[in-house]
Amino acid sequence: MLEEIKKHTEYDVTITKQDHFGDGITKVGDKLVFVKHGLTGDRCRIVITDIKKTFAVAKIKKIFQASLDRVESICPYYEECGGCSLMHQLEKKQLAFKENKVRELFSRFAGISDFEIESISHGRSTDYRNKVVFHGMNNQLGFYRGKSHDLVPIRKCLLVDDEINQVYQQLQNYLATYPNEKMEKLMIRRTSLNETMLVVKGRINQELFCSFLSTLSLTSIFLNGKLVSGKPYITEKIFDLQFRILPDAFFQVNYEMMLKLYQKVIDYYRDKHYHKVLDLYSGTGTIGLLLTPYVEEVIGIEVVEDAVQAAKMNQEINQVENISFIQGKVEDYIEEFKQIDSLVVDPPRSGLDSKTITTILRILPDSIVYVSCDPVTLARDLKRLLSTYQLSHVHLVDMFPNTYHVECVCLLNLR
């Protein structure tokens, strides 16, 4: 008779594989157990922390024999902070894990296995983020613990560059100097042009705050949604174009990998001589504007009004004429276009709307370039699209080292 698994009980196990979030998988009796920070090959003692109907959750208490993929995490907050999930794994094995993850998801949800993955990385796993969001509680700043709103106070984050950490440490000094001031949330964003934006929400004395930060070279300071110092935007350069970034704008957080991702998208369109390309979920116009030298006309569709206004501003400052932007839902406006050579789509994590896919399969553009931040919804959408299209290229872009997140770029051509 199989042993009944119990909460808070210890078991000696061997980790057999990783799940798609990077945690280890083993079995106790007939119960599947997900082990935080477990790696394939670990022989370890685990403690059950939670039991569900079909699985259990555990943490490692002691490792008897470590996986060959295991390394010591360099972050002192790693076991508590919810930001990273793979810092205990060799960098080259992290990439292999992500490749296997994409293969398994494509096989499970799209029914495809015969394809090649070209992985793109830069070999740097720290100091790569140009944007970070911290939370505040009880006069301390930090990140939330994984799957909770419990604050883990930290002094610095290894994933962001030194300049962002300097701003963050000065904000900690401010709270230590003026304990009656309260910060609920703050965002720091920095560009390759050395422009830095600080956005803070909380109970803050504006004059005192700006004076305290005067030694820092901050381009923009926003307090509770109001610009209190500097310009209302910061500027980033991508190849030959410049983009103004507003406080709420989406922009890739890894500059070096962003350039490689966008270069791959451009490569798909180079020498194609397309007449009309639709840029769906066009955001602030980044991809669409980058494609304008290679196609006759680009039309962007985006639901967020502020993003569309930012896209038009970026169009104006770059003096680009062969692009236009429509504000509205993609699934509503795509039906208006019957003669489209190609689509480039960069949807939110939820993927393409079902109605959008139905319309795509009716208007039948020659090609689709699909940029995705979630391989689960990408695979789901591919299942429908591959009834009419063939998957020509899959590129995995390691945008978020030391985490389980991955960016993919796929090229689909009409059969």
C-alpha positions in Angstrom: 0.0 0.0 0.0 1.4 3.4 -1.0 2.2 5.8 1.8 -0.1 8.7 2.3 1.7 12.0 1.9 1.5 14.4 4.9 2.2 18.1 5.3 5.3 19.2 7.2 6.7 15.6 6.7 10.2 15.0 5.4 11.0 12.6 2.5 14.2 11.5 0.8 13.7 11.8 -3.0 15.5 12.2 -6.4 14.4 15.0 -8.7 13.6 13.6 -12.1 12.9 16.7 -14.2 12.0 20.4 -14.1 8.5 21.9 -14.6 8.0 24.9 -16.9 8.5 27.3 -14.0 11.9 25.8 -13.2 11.0 23.9 -10.1 11.9 20.2 -9.6 9.5 17.3 -10.0 9.5 14.1 -8.0 7.0 11.6 -6.6 6.2 10.5 -3.1 4.0 7.5 -3.3 1.6 8.2 -6.1 1.6 11.9 -5.5 3.4 14.3 -7.8 5.5 16.8 -5.9 6.9 20.1 -7.1 10.1 21.1 -5.3 11.2 24.7 -5.2 14.6 25.2 -6.7 15.0 21.4 -7.3 17.1 20.3 -10.3 17.1 17.1 -12.3 19.5 14.7 -10.6 19.3 16.2 -7.1 19.2 13.6 -4.3 17.7 15.5 -1.4 15.5 15.6 1.6 12.4 17.6 1.1 9.7 19.0 3.4 6.1 19.1 2.2 4.7 22.6 2.5 1.3 22.3 0.8 -0.9 19.5 -0.4 -3.5 19.8 -3.2 -5.9 17.3 -4.7 -3.5 16.1 -7.5 -0.1 17.3 -6.3 2.0 18.5 -3.4 4.5 21.3 -3.0 7.8 21.0 -1.1 11.1 22.8 -0.4 14.6 21.3 0.0 15.9 20.8 3.5 19.1 19.0 2.7 20.9 18.0 -0.5 22.8 14.6 -0.3 24.1 14.7 -3.9 23.7 17.9 -6.0 22.7 17.9 -9.7 25.6 18.5 -12.1 23.6 21.6 -13.2 23.6 23.2 -9.7 25.6 26.2 -8.7 25.6 28.4 -5.6 23.3 31.4 -6.0 25.2 34.7 -5.8 22.2 36.6 -4.5 21.7 36.8 -0.7 17.9 37.2 -1.1 17.4 34.4 -3.6 15.6 31.9 -1.3 13.1 34.6 -0.2 12.7 37.0 -3.2 10.2 36.1 -5.9 12.1 37.8 -8.7 14.5 35.0 -9.9 13.9 31.3 -10.3 16.9 29.8 -11.9 20.0 31.5 -10.3 20.9 28.1 -8.8 21.3 26.6 -12.3 24.3 26.8 -14.6 23.7 29.5 -17.3 24.1 27.2 -20.2 21.7 24.7 -18.6 19.2 27.5 -18.1 19.2 28.0 -21.8 18.8 24.3 -22.5 15.9 24.2 -20.0 14.1 27.0 -21.9 14.7 25.3 -25.2 13.2 22.0 -23.8 10.3 24.0 -22.4 9.4 25.5 -25.8 9.7 22.1 -27.4 7.5 20.4 -24.9 4.8 23.2 -25.0 4.8 23.2 -28.9 4.4 19.4 -28.9 1.7 19.4 -26.2 -0.4 22.3 -27.4 0.4 22.7 -31.1 1.1 19.1 -31.9 4.5 19.9 -33.6 7.9 18.4 -32.8 9.8 18.6 -36.1 11.3 22.0 -35.9 14.7 23.7 -35.1 15.2 26.3 -32.4 17.9 28.9 -32.8 18.7 30.4 -29.4 20.0 33.9 -29.0 21.7 35.0 -25.9 24.5 37.4 -24.8 26.1 35.5 -22.0 25.4 38.1 -19.3 23.0 37.0 -16.6 23.2 40.0 -14.3 23.2 43.8 -14.7 20.9 43.5 -17.7 17.5 45.0 -16.6 16.9 48.7 -17.5 13.7 48.9 -15.5 12.8 47.7 -12.0 9.7 48.1 -9.7 10.2 48.1 -5.9 7.5 48.1 -3.2 7.5 49.8 0.2 6.2 48.7 3.6 6.9 49.9 7.1 9.6 52.3 5.9 11.4 49.5 4.0 11.8 48.9 0.3 12.2 45.6 -1.6 10.4 42.9 -3.6 7.5 40.8 -2.8 8.1 37.2 -1.7 7.0 34.7 -4.4 3.3 34.3 -4.7 2.5 36.7 -1.9 2.5 40.4 -0.9 5.0 39.9 1.9 7.9 42.3 1.5 11.5 41.1 1.3 13.7 44.1 2.1 16.8 44.2 -0.1 19.7 46.6 -0.4 20.4 46.0 -4.1 19.2 43.9 -7.0 21.8 42.0 -9.1 19.7 42.0 -12.2 19.8 45.8 -12.7 22.7 48.0 -13.5 24.8 50.0 -11.0 23.2 53.3 -11.8 19.7 52.0 -11.0 21.0 50.5 -7.8 22.6 53.8 -6.8 19.2 55.6 -7.2 17.5 52.8 -5.2 20.1 53.1 -2.4 19.6 56.8 -2.2 15.8 56.3 -1.8 16.6 53.9 1.0 18.7 56.6 2.6 15.9 59.1 2.2 13.5 56.9 4.2 16.1 56.3 6.9 16.7 60.1 7.1 13.0 61.0 7.1 11.1 58.1 8.7 7.7 59.8 8.5 7.8 59.7 4.7 6.1 56.7 3.1 6.8 55.1 -0.3 4.3 52.5 -1.5 5.7 51.7 -4.9 8.5 53.0 -7.1 9.8 52.4 -10.6 13.2 53.2 -11.9 13.9 53.1 -15.6 17.2 53.9 -17.4 18.1 54.1 -21.1 21.3 53.5 -23.1 21.5 57.2 -23.5 22.0 57.6 -19.7 18.6 59.1 -19.1 16.8 57.9 -15.9 13.2 58.2 -14.9 11.9 57.8 -11.3 8.2 57.2 -10.6 7.1 57.2 -6.9 3.8 56.6 -5.3 3.4 57.4 -1.6 3.1 60.2 1.0 6.1 62.3 0.1 7.1 65.9 0.7 7.9 67.1 -2.8 10.3 69.9 -2.0 12.3 67.8 0.5 12.3 64.8 -1.8 13.6 66.6 -4.9 16.3 68.4 -2.8 17.5 65.1 -1.3 17.8 63.6 -4.8 19.5 66.6 -6.4 22.9 65.0 -6.4 21.6 62.3 -8.7 21.4 62.8 -12.5 17.7 62.1 -12.9 16.0 63.1 -16.2 12.4 62.8 -14.9 10.8 62.5 -11.4 7.1 61.7 -11.0 5.3 61.8 -7.7 1.9 60.3 -7.5 1.3 60.6 -11.2 2.6 64.2 -11.4 5.8 65.4 -13.1 7.8 67.3 -10.4 11.2 67.5 -12.0 12.7 67.3 -15.5 11.1 66.1 -18.7 7.9 64.1 -19.0 9.8 61.3 -20.9 13.2 59.7 -21.3 14.7 58.8 -24.7 16.0 55.5 -26.0 17.8 54.8 -29.2 17.2 51.7 -31.3 19.5 51.4 -34.3 18.9 54.8 -36.1 15.7 55.7 -34.4 14.9 57.4 -31.2 11.9 56.6 -28.9 10.4 58.7 -26.1 9.4 56.5 -23.2 6.5 57.8 -20.9 6.0 56.5 -17.4 3.4 53.8 -18.2 4.9 52.8 -21.6 5.9 49.2 -22.3 9.5 48.9 -23.4 11.7 45.8 -23.3 13.8 45.6 -20.1 16.9 44.1 -21.6 18.5 46.5 -24.0 21.1 44.2 -25.6 18.7 41.4 -26.2 16.0 43.8 -27.4 18.4 44.9 -30.2 18.9 41.2 -31.2 15.2 40.5 -31.1 14.3 43.4 -33.3 17.2 42.7 -35.6 15.8 39.2 -36.1 12.3 40.7 -36.9 13.9 43.1 -39.4 15.8 40.2 -41.0 12.5 38.5 -41.8 11.4 41.5 -43.8 14.6 42.5 -45.4 14.5 42.1 -49.3 10.8 41.0 -49.2 9.5 44.2 -50.8 6.2 43.9 -49.1 3.6 46.6 -49.9 1.5 46.6 -46.8 2.3 45.2 -43.3 -0.1 45.3 -40.3 1.6 45.7 -36.9 -0.9 44.2 -34.4 -0.7 45.2 -30.7 1.7 47.9 -31.9 2.2 49.6 -28.6 4.4 52.7 -28.8 5.2 51.9 -32.4 8.7 50.3 -31.9 8.5 47.4 -34.3 6.4 49.1 -36.9 8.7 52.1 -37.1 11.8 49.8 -37.4 10.2 48.1 -40.4 9.4 51.2 -42.4 12.7 51.3 -44.3 11.9 47.8 -45.7 8.2 47.9 -46.6 6.1 50.5 -48.5 3.5 51.0 -45.7 3.0 49.9 -42.1 -0.3 50.2 -40.2 -0.3 49.8 -36.4 -3.3 48.8 -34.4 -3.3 49.3 -30.6 -6.0 49.4 -28.0 -4.3 51.7 -25.4 -4.9 55.3 -26.3 -1.8 56.6 -24.5 0.4 54.1 -26.4 -1.0 55.2 -29.7 -0.3 58.9 -28.8 3.3 57.9 -27.9 3.6 56.0 -31.2 2.5 59.0 -33.2 5.0 61.2 -31.2 7.8 58.7 -32.0 6.7 58.8 -35.7 7.0 62.6 -35.7 10.4 62.9 -34.0 11.8 60.3 -36.4 10.2 61.9 -39.4 8.7 58.7 -40.8 5.9 59.1 -43.3 5.0 55.5 -44.4 3.3 54.4 -41.1 0.0 55.2 -39.5 -1.6 54.1 -36.2 -5.2 53.1 -35.3 -6.5 53.2 -31.8 -8.9 50.3 -31.1 -9.2 46.6 -30.5 -7.2 44.5 -32.9 -10.0 42.0 -33.3 -12.4 44.8 -34.4 -10.2 46.6 -36.9 -8.3 43.8 -38.6 -11.4 42.9 -40.5 -11.2 46.2 -42.4 -8.0 45.1 -44.2 -8.4 42.6 -47.0 -5.1 43.0 -49.0 -2.2 42.5 -46.5 1.2 41.1 -47.4 2.3 40.3 -43.9 1.4 40.6 -40.2 3.8 41.2 -37.3 2.1 40.5 -34.0 3.4 41.2 -30.5 0.4 40.4 -28.3 0.2 40.5 -24.5 0.8 37.4 -22.4 -2.7 36.2 -23.2 -1.9 35.8 -26.8 -4.0 36.4 -29.9 -7.8 36.8 -29.5 -9.7 33.9 -31.1 -11.6 36.3 -33.4 -8.3 37.8 -34.6 -7.0 34.3 -35.6 -10.3 33.6 -37.4 -9.8 36.9 -39.4 -6.2 36.1 -40.1 -7.2 32.7 -41.6 -9.7 34.5 -43.8 -7.5 37.4 -45.1 -4.4 35.1 -45.5 -1.4 37.3 -45.5 1.7 35.7 -47.1 3.6 35.6 -43.8 3.2 36.2 -40.0 6.0 37.2 -37.6 4.8 36.3 -34.1 6.7 37.8 -31.2 5.7 36.2 -27.9 6.5 36.5 -24.2 4.6 33.4 -23.3 5.3 30.1 -25.1 2.1 28.6 -23.7 -0.3 31.0 -25.5 2.1 31.0 -28.5 1.8 27.2 -28.9 -2.0 27.5 -28.5 -2.3 30.0 -31.3 0.1 28.1 -33.5 -2.2 25.1 -33.4 -4.8 27.0 -35.3 -2.5 29.0 -37.6 -0.6 25.9 -38.7 -3.7 24.6 -40.4 -2.9 27.0 -43.2 0.7 28.2 -42.4 4.0 26.4 -42.0 6.4 27.2 -39.2 9.6 28.3 -41.0 11.7 29.6 -38.1 11.7 29.6 -34.3 14.1 31.9 -32.5 14.4 31.7 -28.7 15.6 35.1 -27.3 16.9 34.8 -23.7 15.5 38.2 -22.6 15.3 37.3 -18.9 18.4 35.3 -17.7 18.0 33.7 -14.2 14.3 33.4 -14.6 12.0 30.9 -16.3 10.6 33.6 -18.7 11.5 33.4 -22.4 10.8 35.4 -25.5 10.2 33.7 -28.8 10.0 35.0 -32.4 8.4 32.7 -35.0 8.1 33.1 -38.8 5.1 31.5 -40.4 4.7 31.3 -44.2 1.5 30.6 -46.1 1.5 26.9 -47.4 
